[in-house]
């Protein structure tokens, strides 16, 4: 005889077209992100859009959600993103979509406080277990809290969504509409790190001690760092996201999580971005726990991990140590994300090391990313007061407790050699360096 939850499940099954009828004009809709975007529901909503007006879709990073940010959606659907992904970047910079700057750790708290009420949440889940609980799978971070606070929860149930453990479940009784789907999740594949990324990674790897807990994301530099840690022992993971690169280190016994001082034996994250191999790895894996972002990215909780090492990227760093990671001048590019959450958490960790990593140049060595001053309009993602380590392919600058003069000297020393003389001259003009400073002694 079917259980109560099984009867509930069957009674709430419907098509995607029926489900999106719950979305009416002037509503705010949450769209789950990353590789968890509910593709069938997004398609149905985009097809219904001409019947709607003034619908706000709030989201963070999305992969495959770009239909609702298309030019023809103007007046019908307007995206409000809290992290700018590639599929909405043009819309944001053409003022067809909105960007809300906010720390990743504070997004769910915004939903929970009632300051940012959600009418409908569109999510993608694993099938229910024998108790009627579905897992949020690859994206728990922001989505779980949004679904808990929404008045209506419309869920795709996909058998290909891995069942992840941790604080990652929602009961069938909380779902108002259930749409059964069956498609492969999008994949984000690791590229081969470039020689510059490998050089940066080597400098970072030297800072990682045995027993460290890592925050590392996705991209060439994080991938290269992971490839360079094969001789380390008893590493742990506490990060907003991880990718395929951790699998090899776990299989080789490099990542054991055994010496973590918070959640020993467990990898803690908010979401994952990777390939099917990663999805298979995390499915029902008791070593992996996904939790909401307000937990994972809480700087005070991060700091409970001894030897916490955070590795984050930047678009440019000025000679005082200010880090811009979210915009190119006035042009918005991404968002604050969890960078400052982890920088501050690692800074307060016993033996912790917050690291900012970036190539010294861009566009075939024609632009220096170590700059005398940030571009007009550039956002300060991480303040000069928070920065400890900055790494490029030319070395590591340690800025904690350093004067402006010492910071400028250290950062010029890890800039590309082609730009050091000009940076030194500009630093003298701004009185960061003595007028007689010649740059003698800088690394070549």
C-alpha positions in Angstrom: 0.0 0.0 0.0 1.5 3.4 -0.9 2.7 5.5 1.9 1.4 9.0 2.6 4.4 10.6 0.9 4.0 8.4 -2.1 0.4 9.4 -2.5 1.4 13.1 -2.1 4.1 12.6 -4.8 1.7 11.1 -7.3 -1.0 13.8 -6.6 1.5 16.6 -7.4 3.0 15.3 -10.6 2.3 17.5 -13.6 3.9 18.7 -16.8 6.4 21.6 -16.9 3.8 23.7 -18.8 1.3 23.1 -16.0 3.8 23.7 -13.3 4.9 27.2 -14.5 1.3 28.3 -14.4 2.0 28.9 -10.7 4.2 31.9 -11.8 2.1 35.0 -12.2 2.9 38.6 -13.1 4.7 40.7 -10.5 6.1 37.6 -8.7 9.6 37.0 -7.6 11.0 33.6 -8.7 14.1 31.9 -7.4 16.0 29.8 -10.0 18.5 27.3 -8.7 21.9 27.6 -10.3 25.2 26.1 -11.2 24.8 22.7 -13.0 21.4 22.3 -11.3 19.4 24.7 -13.4 16.0 23.0 -14.1 16.3 23.1 -17.9 12.7 21.8 -18.7 11.1 24.4 -16.3 13.3 27.2 -17.7 12.2 26.3 -21.2 8.5 26.2 -20.2 8.8 29.5 -18.4 10.5 31.2 -21.4 7.6 30.0 -23.6 5.1 31.3 -21.1 6.8 34.7 -20.7 4.8 36.6 -23.3 1.8 36.1 -21.0 3.6 37.6 -18.0 4.9 41.0 -17.0 7.3 42.3 -14.4 8.4 38.8 -13.2 11.7 39.0 -11.3 14.0 35.9 -11.5 16.6 35.9 -8.8 19.6 33.6 -9.1 23.3 33.3 -8.5 25.7 31.4 -10.9 23.7 29.6 -13.6 24.8 27.2 -16.3 22.2 26.9 -19.0 19.7 29.5 -17.7 20.3 32.1 -20.3 16.9 31.9 -22.1 15.2 34.0 -19.6 17.8 36.8 -20.0 17.3 37.0 -23.8 16.4 40.5 -25.3 12.9 39.4 -26.1 12.1 38.8 -22.4 12.2 42.6 -21.7 9.1 43.7 -20.0 8.1 40.1 -19.2 11.0 38.6 -17.1 13.9 40.5 -15.6 16.8 38.6 -14.1 18.3 39.9 -10.8 21.5 38.0 -10.4 23.7 38.0 -7.3 26.7 36.6 -9.2 27.1 37.3 -12.9 27.6 34.2 -15.0 28.4 34.1 -18.7 24.8 33.5 -19.8 23.6 36.8 -18.2 26.7 39.0 -18.4 25.6 40.8 -21.6 22.1 41.4 -20.2 23.5 43.0 -17.0 25.9 45.3 -18.8 23.2 46.3 -21.3 20.9 47.1 -18.4 18.4 44.4 -19.4 19.1 42.5 -16.1 20.1 43.6 -12.6 23.1 42.7 -10.5 22.9 42.7 -6.7 26.4 42.7 -5.0 26.4 40.6 -1.9 28.6 38.2 0.0 27.7 34.6 -0.9 27.3 33.8 2.8 24.6 36.5 3.2 22.4 35.6 0.3 20.4 32.9 2.1 20.1 35.1 5.1 18.5 37.7 2.9 15.9 35.2 1.9 15.3 34.0 5.5 15.0 37.4 7.0 12.0 38.3 4.9 13.8 41.3 3.3 13.7 39.4 0.0 10.6 37.3 -0.1 10.3 34.6 -2.7 7.0 33.6 -4.3 8.1 30.6 -6.3 11.3 28.5 -6.2 12.3 26.4 -9.3 14.6 23.6 -8.3 16.0 20.3 -9.5 16.2 17.3 -7.1 17.1 13.7 -6.9 14.3 11.1 -6.7 12.9 10.6 -3.1 14.4 8.0 -0.9 12.3 5.4 1.1 11.4 8.1 3.5 10.2 10.7 1.0 13.3 12.9 1.1 14.8 14.3 -2.1 18.4 15.6 -2.2 19.3 19.0 -3.8 22.3 17.1 -5.3 25.0 19.2 -6.9 23.7 22.6 -5.6 22.7 23.0 -1.9 24.4 26.3 -1.1 21.8 28.9 -1.8 19.0 26.7 -3.0 18.0 24.9 0.1 17.2 28.1 2.1 15.4 29.6 -0.9 13.2 26.5 -1.2 12.4 26.6 2.5 11.3 30.2 2.3 9.3 30.1 -1.0 5.6 30.0 -0.9 5.5 27.6 -3.9 8.2 25.0 -4.7 8.3 23.6 -8.3 10.7 20.7 -8.6 12.1 18.7 -11.4 12.9 15.2 -10.2 15.8 13.8 -12.2 17.2 10.3 -11.7 20.5 11.6 -12.9 20.9 14.1 -10.1 23.3 12.6 -7.5 22.0 12.1 -4.0 24.4 14.2 -1.9 24.5 13.9 1.9 24.8 16.6 4.6 22.1 19.3 5.2 20.9 18.7 1.7 17.3 17.3 1.8 13.8 18.4 1.3 10.7 16.3 1.8 8.2 15.6 -0.9 5.4 17.1 1.2 7.2 20.5 0.7 6.9 20.3 -3.1 3.8 21.9 -4.6 4.5 20.8 -8.2 6.6 17.8 -9.3 7.9 17.5 -12.9 9.6 14.2 -13.7 12.5 14.6 -16.1 15.5 12.5 -17.3 18.5 14.3 -18.8 22.2 14.5 -18.2 23.4 17.4 -16.0 25.6 19.9 -17.7 29.3 19.3 -17.3 32.2 21.7 -16.6 35.3 20.1 -17.7 38.8 20.7 -16.4 41.2 22.2 -18.9 44.9 21.7 -19.0 46.6 24.4 -16.9 48.8 26.8 -18.9 52.5 27.1 -18.1 51.8 30.4 -16.3 49.1 28.8 -14.2 51.4 25.9 -13.3 54.1 28.5 -12.2 51.5 30.2 -10.0 50.4 26.9 -8.6 54.0 25.9 -7.6 54.3 29.1 -5.5 51.0 28.4 -3.8 51.8 24.7 -3.2 54.9 25.8 -1.3 52.6 27.6 1.2 50.4 24.5 1.8 51.5 22.5 4.8 50.6 19.0 5.7 47.3 18.9 7.6 46.0 22.1 5.9 42.3 22.5 5.0 41.7 24.0 1.6 39.2 26.2 -0.1 39.7 26.0 -3.8 37.4 26.6 -6.7 37.4 25.8 -10.4 39.6 27.0 -13.1 43.2 26.7 -14.4 44.9 27.9 -11.2 42.9 25.8 -8.7 43.3 22.8 -11.0 47.0 23.3 -11.2 47.4 23.8 -7.4 45.6 20.5 -6.8 47.9 18.8 -9.3 50.9 20.1 -7.4 49.9 18.8 -4.0 50.7 15.1 -4.5 53.5 15.1 -1.9 51.4 16.6 0.8 49.7 14.6 3.6 46.4 14.7 5.4 44.8 17.6 3.6 41.2 18.5 4.1 38.5 20.3 2.2 36.1 23.1 3.4 35.1 25.1 0.4 32.1 26.7 -1.3 32.7 24.5 -4.3 35.0 21.8 -5.6 35.6 20.1 -9.0 37.0 16.9 -10.4 40.6 17.7 -9.2 39.9 16.5 -5.7 39.1 12.9 -6.8 42.7 11.9 -7.7 44.0 13.4 -4.4 41.4 11.4 -2.4 42.2 8.2 -4.3 45.9 8.8 -3.6 45.4 9.4 0.1 46.5 13.0 0.0 43.1 14.4 0.9 42.0 12.4 4.0 40.2 15.1 6.0 41.4 13.3 9.1 43.2 16.2 10.7 40.5 18.8 10.2 39.4 20.5 13.4 35.9 21.0 12.1 34.0 18.1 10.6 37.0 15.7 10.7 36.7 13.0 8.1 34.3 15.0 5.9 34.7 17.2 2.8 32.4 20.2 3.3 31.1 22.3 0.4 28.0 24.2 -0.8 28.0 23.0 -4.4 30.1 21.2 -7.0 30.9 22.0 -10.6 32.4 19.2 -12.7 31.9 16.2 -15.0 29.9 13.0 -14.7 32.9 11.5 -13.0 32.5 14.0 -10.1 28.7 13.4 -10.0 29.3 9.7 -9.7 31.9 10.3 -7.0 29.7 12.4 -4.8 26.5 10.2 -5.1 25.7 8.7 -1.7 29.3 9.2 -0.7 29.5 9.5 3.1 32.8 11.4 2.9 31.1 14.3 1.1 28.7 16.7 2.8 27.0 19.6 1.2 25.5 22.3 3.4 23.8 25.7 2.8 26.1 28.6 2.1 25.2 30.5 5.2 26.9 27.6 7.1 29.8 26.7 4.7 30.8 30.3 4.0 30.4 31.7 7.5 33.8 33.3 8.2 33.6 32.4 11.9 32.9 28.7 11.1 35.7 28.7 8.4 38.1 29.9 11.0 37.5 26.8 13.1 39.5 24.9 10.6 43.2 25.0 11.7 45.7 25.7 8.9 42.9 27.0 6.6 44.2 27.9 3.2 42.0 29.9 0.9 42.8 30.4 -2.8 41.0 33.0 -4.7 41.5 34.8 -8.0 41.5 38.5 -9.0 41.1 40.7 -12.1 43.7 43.2 -10.8 45.5 44.1 -7.6 46.7 47.6 -6.9 50.0 48.6 -5.2 48.4 49.0 -1.8 46.9 45.5 -2.0 43.3 46.3 -3.0 41.8 43.4 -4.9 39.2 43.7 -7.7 37.6 40.4 -8.7 34.1 41.3 -9.9 34.4 44.0 -12.5 36.6 45.4 -15.3 36.3 49.1 -14.6 32.6 50.0 -14.8 31.8 46.7 -16.6 30.5 44.1 -14.2 32.0 40.7 -14.8 31.2 38.3 -12.0 30.6 39.0 -8.3 32.0 39.0 -4.8 31.0 35.4 -4.3 32.7 33.8 -1.3 36.1 35.4 -1.7 36.0 37.7 1.3 34.1 35.1 3.4 37.1 32.7 3.0 39.8 35.4 3.1 38.5 36.5 6.5 37.9 33.0 7.7 41.4 31.8 6.8 42.9 34.9 8.3 41.4 34.1 11.6 42.3 30.4 11.4 45.2 29.1 13.6 48.0 28.9 11.0 45.7 30.0 8.2 46.8 31.5 4.9 44.5 33.6 2.7 46.0 33.7 -0.8 45.0 35.8 -3.8 46.3 34.3 -7.1 46.4 35.9 -10.6 48.6 35.9 -13.7 50.9 39.0 -13.8 49.6 40.1 -17.2 46.7 39.8 -19.6 46.3 39.9 -23.4 49.6 38.5 -24.3 51.6 40.4 -21.8 50.3 43.8 -23.0 48.3 44.6 -19.8 49.7 44.3 -16.2 47.3 42.9 -13.6 49.4 44.4 -10.8 48.5 48.0 -11.2 49.3 51.3 -9.6 45.6 52.0 -9.1 42.4 50.1 -9.9 40.5 51.2 -13.0 37.8 53.8 -12.5 34.7 52.1 -11.4 36.4 48.9 -10.4 35.0 47.3 -7.3 37.1 46.5 -4.3 36.3 42.9 -3.6 38.9 42.4 -0.9 40.2 45.4 1.0 43.9 46.1 1.4 43.4 45.4 5.1 42.4 41.8 4.5 45.1 40.7 2.0 47.9 38.5 3.3 49.4 36.7 0.3 49.3 37.7 -3.4 50.8 35.1 -5.9 51.7 35.5 -9.6 54.0 33.4 -11.7 56.9 35.6 -10.5 56.5 34.8 -6.8 54.5 35.6 -3.7 54.1 39.0 -2.0 53.3 38.8 1.7 51.4 42.0 2.7 50.1 41.4 6.2 51.4 44.1 8.6 53.4 45.8 5.8 53.5 49.5 5.1 52.3 51.0 1.9 56.0 51.3 0.8 56.7 47.7 1.6 53.5 46.6 -0.1 54.3 48.5 -3.3 57.9 47.1 -3.3 56.6 43.5 -2.8 53.9 43.7 -5.4 56.2 45.3 -8.0 58.6 42.4 -7.4 55.9 39.9 -8.6 54.7 42.0 -11.5 55.9 41.1 -15.0 59.4 42.6 -15.5 58.1 44.6 -18.5 56.0 46.7 -16.2 58.1 47.1 -13.0 59.9 50.3 -14.1 56.6 52.0 -14.9 55.0 50.8 -11.7 57.9 52.0 -9.7 57.7 55.4 -11.4 54.0 55.7 -10.8 54.4 54.6 -7.1 57.0 57.4 -6.7 54.5 59.9 -8.2 51.9 58.8 -5.7 54.4 58.9 -2.8 54.1 55.2 -2.1 57.8 55.0 -2.7 60.6 57.4 -1.9 61.5 59.8 -4.8 65.0 58.3 -5.1 63.7 54.7 -5.2 65.0 52.9 -8.3 63.7 49.4 -7.9 67.2 48.0 -7.3 67.0 44.5 -5.8 63.7 43.6 -7.4 63.5 40.1 -8.7 64.2 39.8 -12.3 
